[in-house]
Amino acid sequence: MIGVLLLLLLLLSLLYIATPQIRKMLSSGVCTSTVQLSGKVAVVTGANTGIGKETTKELAQRGARVYIACRDVQKGELVAREIQTMTGNQQVLVRKLDLADTKSIRAFAKGFLAEEKHLHILINNAGVMMCPYSKTADGFEMHIGVNHLGHFLLTHLLLEKLKESAPSRVVNVSSLAHHLGRIHFRNLQGEKFYSAGLAYCHSKLANILFTRELARRLKGSGVTAYSVHPGTVNSELVRHSSFMRLMWQLFSFFIKTPQQGAQTSLHCALTEGLENLSGKHFSDCHVTWVSAQARNETTARRLWDVSCDLLGIPMD
């Protein structure tokens, strides 16, 4: 018993010593773009906390007019004032967006289109993770409904404005967890079988497939699309899972800060010369490999058609 404790103590000591190097390795990607955004308009979903908040802060620092699109408007207003004070940019606006309700998504888009003449950057950042089985206002399973279908509809509603404002970009926040994901068209809503962990993975795979198909359809339009893995980040995303919260605490020295987690989103939104990489998946500010399922063009096209059907969008 004493030997086991000594071994554990030794391992913990080694981890403590190695922590700075490990953290550096896990957070190596940094957006180095110096692009300024005066006159540019951006929308960031889920921007009242975590990665979205840090992304918004950086866009505002560079002079963009940024919309915080979030469900909790009161919290969003507090964040907006904080960012305005930190950056000196008063053009940080808050609008209500509940991705679990297509009426809210349509209302947000209608208001934005009436308010703005341009949209240069759309960052689909918001998400849910490991929720107990539940449905959105429209009857979709929560993960696929919020993480995929909600952003699919939002992007569709803002797409003409993005085209009119070209060059413009769409960034979809996915995850390394997509490797465990599968698109089960006969169980897309999780009614036959449900696992909170796998449901998240499936939705993150859907993000990448959506990005690939969106990029294919937008080729030559001046609008480009990218999916990103932000890394393992200390954020509110794990709030539904006590197990994941425990893991985050135990391995906190390996986990990125929200600012570090925002770097790849910023890289894809800002870095010049990425147009030829539209549709690609990024991690730590570099193109990275995806699973075989995420490269399946047939699945990507079918998911697009099924998504249109579920959302009542005419298929072309």
Beta strands, then each sheet from edge to edge (+ up, - down):
strand 1: 41-45
strand 2: 65-70
strand 3: 92-96
strand 4: 121-124
strand 5: 168-173
strand 6: 223-229
strand 7: 281-283
strand 8: 286-287
sheet 1: 3+ 2+ 1+ 4+ 5+ 6+ 7+ 8-
end
